[in-house]
Amino acid sequence: MIVDTLAQAARYADIHPRFQAAFDFLQKTNWESVADGRIEIQGKDLFALIQRYETKPLCEAKLEAHRLYIDIQFIISGEEAIGYAPLADQKETTPFNSEKDIGFYAGRASFTRLEKGMFAIYFPHDAHAPGRFLETPCAVRKAVLKIAVTP
């Protein structure tokens, strides 16, 4: 897991061949003119899911993980807490759905607050629980970039 601000994205651009294109998209997009939904950037290898929701209590958090995609979760507006835990330490609660590339897990997580302009990167070995609040619910608009693990 990596957490930082978009201003520092250049530090991470070389980690994966598609990260530069992902960060370019985040930096150059006029978020006021983008509708919620899926945006193709490089076909199924790199795309964005633009979401809008109200954060939920920590006690309702479910850890999730993906095998085929790395997530870059970027806060467009609002703030949320996202849980993190090493996947190896988690117990599977729902069998992995390979069609949707998601599995759900139970275990302890540490929560980090992400605010407008911040992103978190979750790799396949990172379980994460997005969309939570620490103190009070908040309206969030977020871009989740899905980057295929294999280059």
N, C-alpha and C positions, 0 to 999 in steps of 0.2 A: 504494500500500500504506500502511496505517496500522496501527501496533501500539501498544496501550495496555492499561490495566487497566479492568475493568468500572466501577470507581469513577469513572472519567473519561469514561464513555460519553456524558454529556450534551453534551460538546464536539462530538460528531459527529452528533447526532440530526437536525440540519437539512440534512445533506448530501444526503439522499434522502428522499422522502415516506414510505417504509416503515421507515426506520431507527429511528424512535422506537418503533414497535411491536416491532421486533426486539429492541431493548435492553430494553424492558419485559418481554418474554418471558424474556430471559436473567436479569434481576434478580429476577423474581418466581417463577421456577420452583424447586420443591423437588426438587433433582436426585436425592435418595435415593429418591423415589417415582416417578421417570420411567424407563420401560423404554427399552432401546435400540430404534432404528428411526426411522421417519418420523413427524413430528408436524405436522399441518396448523395453520397459524396464520392465514393469509389465503389459503387455497386454493393454487393454483399460483404465486401472486404472492409468497408468503412462507411458507416451511416450514422445519422443522428436521430434520436427520439426526443422530440420537444414535448415536455410534460408540464402540467399545471395541477397542483393539488394543495390540500391543507395537511400540514404535518400531524402525526399521530403520537400518542404517548409511547414512551420507551418500553413500557410493559407489554405492548402489542407487537414489539419488534420480532421479525423472523429473519434469521440469517439466510442469505442466499449465496450461491456461487455459480459460475459459468465455466465451461470447459473450452468452448470454441472461440469466445470473445473476451477481450480485455475491455473493461469499462473505464471511460473518463467521464465522471459526473461533475458537471459545471453548473454552478448556481447563477442563474440569470438575474433573479430577484428573490428577496426574502432570505431566510436562513433555515437550516435544518441541522439536526444531529444525525450522523451516520455511524452505525456500529461497525466495528472491525474485529476479526479474530482469525488466527491462522486456521485454514480449513482442516488441516490434519488433526486438530484438537476437537472437532465438532462431530456430533452424532447426527446422521441423516434421519430426517423425520418424514420426508416425502421422497420417494424414489426419483432419481434424476430423470428429467424429461429431455431427451436428446433433440426432439423436434423444436422445443422452445429454448434449448440450451440453458436450463435452470434446474437447480436442486435446492431443497430447503433443509436447514439444519438447526439443531438446538445446542446451545452452549453459552458460555459467558462471552460478552463482547465489551470492548472499550469504545466509548462514544466520543466523536470529535465534532465540534460545531463548524459548519461551513457557512460562510456568508457570501453575499453578492460579490462576484469576481473571483471566487475561490473554486478550485477543482480538487477532486480526489481520483486517483487511479487505482483500480482494483484488478489484479491479475487472477488467473484461474486458481491459484493457491490461497487467495484471500476471500474469506467469507465476509459478507457485508450486509448491513441492515439499514437501508436508506429510508428517508421520509419521516423521521422522528423529531420530537421537540424536547428540549431540556427543561424549559420553564413554562412557556405558553404556546399554544398552537400558532402557526404562522402560514400565510399563503406563500407558496413557493412556485417559481417558474424555473425549470431546470432543463439542460440539454444533457442527455446521456449519449455519449459517442460510443459506438460498438466497433471495436477494432479486431479483425480476425487475428488469432494468435499466430497462425502460419503465414509467413510473408508471401 
